[in-house]
Amino acid sequence: MLHIQSEISLSDTSHVNANYAADESDRRHQDAFVLAFGMRGSHIGGFEDAKHVTCLTNGRLLISDYINSRLQVCTTKGGCLAVLDKDVKFPWAAVLTPDNNIAVTLCTERCVRIYSMDGDLLQMFGENLFVCPTGIACDDKGRMIVCDAKTDKVSVFDKYGNFVRFLGNFDRVEETFSKPGYVCISVNGDIIISDSGNHKIKVFDAECNFVKAFGSFGRGDGQFKCPYDVATNVFGNIFVADHYNSRISVFTRDGVFIRHMLCSKHGLLHPQGVTVTTDNHLVVTHGHLKATEILVFRLAIESTKPYRCDIIEYV
């Protein structure tokens, strides 16, 4: 069930990331020191493996904790508002539907479950199709796009949970997947997928047509080592959690590299989940072996330079 908490301040577990070090490029981009909330543990506000984070309404965050088998609703200030832990076994990712429900991928249960905001189970689907459902996204029509890291497929379902089609073309190498992990929907309806095993990001339009792929294996600009979560902002810029390179890289909507916004010199370790909130905050889950800490940043976007995305304040 959804346990509603009176807002709990997590200041006792939050801390300044002492590993952060500013350099000349940071000052040029107005970067500053980082604050974090959460720490390893099963207590309220603790995380054992925060694989995914997504935005709810009113600036709230929904964080999927795989090992603790629960979802936590938090604020960007680190307060925990609610916990969903009934029949939520090993959740990988969650998304808010247009009906204001929560759709969750459960890897070991091999299905997607949809819960009301009160924590009631409304629906489940995919039991006969999935092996290990991972990332999930929902468009404004209610269609759900679900990645399966074991079958190497990305599926599209209608808002009722009926299978519609697979994304891609199995006869074209550029349209196939290897361990697809995460997916998001851009402001113009593009479907953006982290093709982790191929170290690429692949983009399909709202009609499910292949548009482009970018990235390759490596540490250079525009390269990845097993990209995890992906997110976009109002301008369509693409944020990638480059897991084994320990950095957040930003690209234009066309896949052109902009910059590495965060990296290991800032104390970032193996980022997993990433999202951009409606009030222009970047939220990242990260940690050494598992993601046990949540980082929140305020971004600067200059309207005259729509692809400029800088951190102006760490909250």
N, C-alpha and C positions, 0 to 999 in steps of 0.2 A: 504494500500500500504506500501511498504518498504521505510520509510523515512530515507535517508542517512544523517547522521550528520557529520560535520567536527569533529574530535575526541574531545570530551568534557572531560576535566579533572574534576573528581569528588572529588578533594582533599578537597573541602569545606564540603563534606558530609562524607568523609572517616575519620577514627579515629583509634587510638590505643585502643584495647580492654583492659580497665583498670582492668577488672576482672581476667585477666590472672595471674596465680601464678605458678611459677616453683617450683618443689620439686626435691628430689634426683633422682627419677625415670625419670623425665623430662630431667635432665642433662645427665643421662646415655644414654638416647635415643636422645640426642642433640636437644631437644625441645627448643624453644625460644619464644619470644613475638609475638603476632599476630597483623596484620593489617587487616582492613576490608574496604569494600566500599559499598555504598548504604545506604539508610535510608528509613523510612516509608514515602510514598507519591506517588503522581501521576505524579510528574515532571520527566523530562528525567533523568535517573539514580536513580530514586526512585522506591521502590517496596512495594506492599501491601500484596502479597502472592506468593513468588517465590517458586513454588512447585517443579521445576525441573531445572536442568542445564545440558547442554551437550556441547560437543566440536565441533566446526566447523574447518575449515582449518586455517592455519597461526596463531595458538594460540588464536583464538577467541572463545568466549563463547556465547551460545544461552540460554537465561534465560526465562522460562515461568512464567509469572505473572498472576495468575488466576483471582484475583479481578480486576486488572487494564485492563484485557482483551487485553493483548498484549505480544509480544515477544521482548526482547531487545538483541541486539548483543553488547557484551562488550569485553574489553580486560582484561587480568589478572592483569593489573595495575589499573583497575577501569574506564577506558574511555568508553563512550557509542558511538558506531559507527553507529547504525541504530535501527529503531523501526518498527516492523511489527504489525499493529493494525487494518487493514481492514478486516472485517468479521472474526476476531479472538475472538470469544466469550468464555470466561472462558477456556483458554487453560490449560491443565493439564501437558502435557509433549510434547517434540518435539525431533526429531532425524534427522540427516543428512543421506540421502540415497546415494547409490553408484553413482547415476546420479547427485549428487550435488544439490538435491532439499531438501526441508524441509517438513517432515511429522509431523503433529500436531494432538493430540487427543483433541477434543472439547467435554467436558463432557455434557453440557446442549444441544448441538446440536446433540449428540449421533452419532458422526461420526469421521472419520479421514479425514483431508484435507491435500493435498500436494501442496506446493507453490514453485515457482521458487525462486532463490536468488534475483530476482527483485521484489518479492512480488506478482507475478501473480498467481492466483488460477489455478492449472493445473488439479486437480482431487479431487474427494471425494468418500468415500465408507463407508459401515458399517451402514448406517442409519436404515436398517431393522434388524440389528443384535445386536447392542449395546444398553445398557441402560445408562451406565456411563463409557465410555472408559477412562482409566487413563494412566498407563505406556505404553510406546512403545519403541521397539528396532528394528533395521534393520541389517540383516547379510550381508555378502559380496555378496550374490546372489540377494539381493534386497528383500528377504522375510521380511515381517513385522510381529512382534509378539506384540499383543495388549492385555493388561489386562482390565477386566471389573469388577469394584468393586461392582457392584449391582447384576450381574448375577453369580458372583463367577466363571467366566470362563476366560481362556486365549486362544486367537485365533491366528491362523497362516494364513497369506495372502501371495499370490505371489506378485511380484513387480508391477503387474497391478491392485492390489486391489481385486483380486478374492479370496474368502474364500477357504482355503485348508483343515483345520482341527482344532479341539480343542486339546490342550495339556492335558495330563493326562488321567486317567481312572476313570470314575465315580463309578466303582464298587470296587475301592481300596482306602481306606481312605488316605493313604500316598500320593496318586496322585490326590487328590481333593484340592480345594482352598476355602478359606474364605477371602473375601475382598482383592484379589490380587491387589497390588498398583503399583509396579514398576518392570521393567525388564531390563536386560542388556545382551549383548553377550560377552563371553570371547574370548581370543585370539585364542583358539582352537575350537571355534564355539559353546561352551556350552551355553544353555539358562538358565539364573539365574533369579529367580523370588522371590520377597518379598511377602510371603503369610501372609499378615499383621494380618488377623483375627486369624490365627493359630499360630502366633508368630514364624514362621519358614522361612527359606530360602530353596527353592526347585530348584533342578538342573536337566535339561534335556540335552541330547546330541544333536548334530546337526541334527540327524535323528528323533528328537522328542521323543526319548525313555527316560523314567524316570531313573535317575542315583542315586540320593540320596536326603535326606532332613536333615537339621540340625537346632538346636535351639529348645527352649521351652520358656514358659512364666516365667519371673523372672528377677532378677537384677544380677545374678551371671555371671561368665565368660562363654561365649557361649550362654547366654540367651538373650531374647529380650522382650521389651514391645512395640508391634506394630512397626515392622521394616518398614521403608519407602524405600528410594531409595537404589539401589545397584550399584556398579561399580567394574571394575577389572583393573589390570595393566598388563604390558607385561609379567609378570611371572604367571599370572592367579590368583594372590591373590584377595580375595573378600573383598570389603569395604562395610559396612552396616551402614546406617543412622538409629540408634536405637532411634526412635523418643521420646518415653516417658521416656527412661532412659537417654536422653540427652547426647549421646555419639556416636562416630564413632568407630566401632569395626572392626578388620581385621582378616581374616581367610585365611588359605591356600586354594589352589584350591580344596583340598579334604574335606574342611569344618572343619579343625582343627583350634581351636582358637589360635591366636597369641598374641594379646594384644588389649586394648582399646587405640586407638591412641589419641583421644580427648574426653573430658568429661566435665561435668558442672564446674569443678574446673578451666577449661581454659576459662570459660565464654560461653561455648557452650550451647544453649538452643533449644531444640526440633528440631534437624536437619531434613530437608526434602530432598532436592536434594543433590546428591554427584556425582562427576565424577573425573576421573584421565586423565589429558591431555597427549598428545604425548610427551611433553617435561618434563613430570614427576612432574606435579603440581596436588595437591589435592584441589578441589574446593567444598565448602559446602554452602548451603543456610540454614539459621536458623533464629530463632526469638522466642519471648516469646509465643505469641498466633498465629501469622502468621510469615512466613519467610520474613523478611524485610532487611536482611543483607547478604552479600556474603563474605565468608572467603576464602583466597587463601594461600596455603602452598607449599613449595618445599620439595619433599621427597628425602630421601637418600636410595638408594638401592645398596647393595654390591653384586657384581656379584658372589663372592665366597659363599654368603649366600642368595640364591634367594628368600627366604621368609622374609628377613629382610627389613622392610619398616619403616624408621624413618623420622621425620620431621627435616630437618637441617636448614631451614630458612623460616621465615614468610615474605611474600612480600606484 
